[in-house]
Amino acid sequence: MEDKNKDNETILFQWKTCVEMADSVSRRRDVMNNIFMTANLAMVAAVSATWGPKSICILLAGIVLCVIWLGLISNYKQLNKAKFDVIGRLENQLPTKPLTDEWKLLRADNKYSDGTTLEKSLPQLFLILYFISLFFILFAILSIKQ
């Protein structure tokens, strides 16, 4: 019986450690999103201030930044998925499964939206804005030359 309690304590410690690590990844992800959001808002402001041919480089840099941002969001999603899979396996050895139960409740709720889907909408909106702006600037340049 004592060995069983010791095993449960070890598993519970590992579970707590994994949950803390998952929380740490989520915090880093939030910081990353804030940095990219700030950088993109600065680029939009710069394009607004320099509207014209000078803005093309800023818009291209914004497009590259958004592609990198989307890639990092996907990487963080994969990392979190792996962490929660490990947490789920550990919970199978515990008397209760709080995170597994929470995910089941969220998935059953039709009002719940996957955070990554919502998160990706920001860089996608910036991409649309950059491409539209690029189109209008290039159209204006070509119209002037004719």
URBEL-V71880 format. One record per backbone hydrogen bond with DSSP energy under -0.5 kcal/mol. NH is the residue of the N-H (numbers start at 1). CO is the residue of the C=O. If there is no record, write none. Layout:
<<NH/CO> <NH/CO>>
//
This chain:
<<5/1> <6/2> <7/3> <8/4> <9/5> <10/6> <11/7> <12/8> <13/9> <14/10> <15/11> <16/12> <17/13> <18/14> <19/15> <20/16> <21/17> <22/18> <23/19> <24/20> <25/21> <26/22> <27/23> <28/24> <29/25> <30/26> <31/27> <32/28> <33/29> <34/30> <35/31> <36/32> <37/33> <38/34> <39/35> <40/36> <41/37> <42/38> <43/39> <44/40> <45/41> <46/42> <47/43> <48/44> <49/45> <50/46> <51/47> <55/52> <56/53> <58/54> <59/55> <60/56> <61/57> <62/58> <63/59> <64/60> <65/61> <66/62> <67/63> <68/64> <69/65> <70/66> <71/67> <72/68> <73/69> <74/70> <75/71> <76/72> <77/73> <78/74> <79/75> <80/76> <81/77> <82/78> <83/79> <84/80> <85/81> <86/82> <87/83> <88/84> <89/85> <90/86> <91/87> <92/88> <93/90> <94/91> <101/97> <102/98> <103/99> <104/100> <105/101> <106/102> <107/103> <108/104> <109/105> <109/106> <110/108> <112/109> <118/114> <119/115> <120/116> <121/117> <121/118> <122/118> <122/119> <123/119> <124/120> <125/121> <126/122> <127/123> <128/124> <129/125> <130/126> <131/127> <132/128> <133/129> <134/130> <135/131> <136/132> <137/133> <138/134> <139/135> <140/136> <141/137> <142/138> <143/139> <144/140> <145/141> <146/142>>
//
